[in-house]
Amino acid sequence: MGTILMSSTHTSTTTHTRTHTATFLSELVMGTIGDILAELGIDLTRLYRDWTQDQTAIKAWIDEGSLEMVVLECHRPDGSVTPIFEFPVSYEPGGRADKAFVESRASLARYRAKLDSVPSGTTYTLFCSYNGPHSEQVGWSPGRRSSTAGLDALSFGSLGQGPHAGVSLRYLR
């Protein structure tokens, strides 16, 4: 009778769910908004007060695939609205489990010199737009974005990428 050799192999795969991607990207967007507001010298009190509620909403909408874009508008005391920052979200249907989480927030630091200064008393508003039906979220209600007509746009490119979605950044001034 012959000897039967048995070998064992161990395979390990890590699957990042859409929820992990949504968490990663919502944290990235909120952190970048905080960095931008701090760089511009805009009061962060309201941002920090509403941080959890806003991040939860953005995460939920990315998780369900309904978030098209987050928009940060800077409202100057003279009534003008500039600069405006757009965070478009792109989705990869089905996702790719082997795709790593990539953050490019450090690249924003290179562009800080290009950010226009804002006068004291400038405030901000956050808006979200959707690519279809979306869930209701605490603290969020319909709003109207300011016109971007006549503003120049500068693309910062990809801000972050996960297995199921990515976020980029545009600066309008």
C-alpha positions, 0 to 999 in steps of 0.5 A: 500500500502506498503512502498518501501525502497530504498538504494543506494550503491556507488562503486568506483574502480580505474583502473590503465592503462598500461600508468600509469604503463609505466610512473611509471616504466620508472621513476623508471628505470631512477631514479635507473640508476641515483642512480647507476651512482652517487654511482659509481662516473660516470659523470651524465651530459649526463644522466640529459641532455637526461633524458626526451628523454630517459624516454619518449622512455622507457615509450613508449616501456613499454606502447606498450609492446615491451621493453624486457630490459634496459641495463646500461654498464659502459665503463672503460678507459682501454676498459673493460666494467664492471659493467653492469646492466640489467633491464628486463621487464616482462608483465602481459597480461591484467593486474590486476587493483587491483595490487598496484604500488610497488617500491623496489628501497630502497632494492638497497641501501642494495646492494651498498656495493657490487657494484665494484668501477670504475676508474675515466673517466669511461663512460656509455652507455644505450641500450634497447632490444625488444621482437618484433616490437617497435616504433621509438623513438627520440635519440635512434638508433640500437647499439651493446651490449658488451659481458657478457661472463665471468661476474658473475651475481647477481640478485637484484630481483624485482625493481618495479611492476605495474598492467601491468608490472614489472622491475627487476635488475641484476648486472653483474661484 
